[in-house]
Amino acid sequence: MPDEMSIGTLAERAGLTAETLRYYERLGLIEPSRRTAANYRLYDEMAASRLRFIRRAQVLGFSLGEIAQLLSLHAYPESDMHEVKVLAQNKIREIDHKITDLQRMRHGLEVLTEQCPGRGSTADCPILGALFWAPCLRRTDDERCNIVG
């Protein structure tokens, strides 16, 4: 078929490696349209379209597992879009948690950098001291390591 392309051609068009495409195939995210007599994979425009979908979803923070769910919902147009919305809302909550964590990290670094004169022996560095001598040994989701008091 004239519209089919090799794994190398598709990978190059998508800006990915052939190994990434094989990985996506193992996960069920893409599939070759057929194989040649020599068992080479051939892909059609649908695979290229799915790769664009995957890339866009990754930019929005979706994991490959979540992307598989989205692709599955897309494959069945009679599915209720509520499931898609729930996935998106869950992703928003996850992003909000990450933003909160990043703000906490930023605040901790601000406090430490304000305490550091930026000159002198590293033995007296408050940043290194806080990192080395912080009281927590293990961090769980419920218990954050507080290195700035």
Salt bridges, closest charged atoms under 4 A:
GLU4 OE1 - ARG34 NE 2.88
GLU19 OE1 - ARG22 NE 3.34
GLU19 OE2 - ARG26 NH2 3.66
GLU25 OE2 - ARG35 NH2 3.54
GLU25 OE1 - ARG41 NE 2.57
GLU45 OE1 - ARG13 NH2 3.17
GLU45 OE2 - ARG52 NH2 3.04
GLU66 OE1 - LYS91 NZ 2.92
GLU94 OE2 - LYS91 NZ 2.99
GLU94 OE2 - LYS98 NZ 3.61
ASP101 OD1 - ARG104 NH1 2.91
ASP101 OD1 - ARG144 NH2 3.35
GLU110 OE2 - ARG106 NH1 1.97
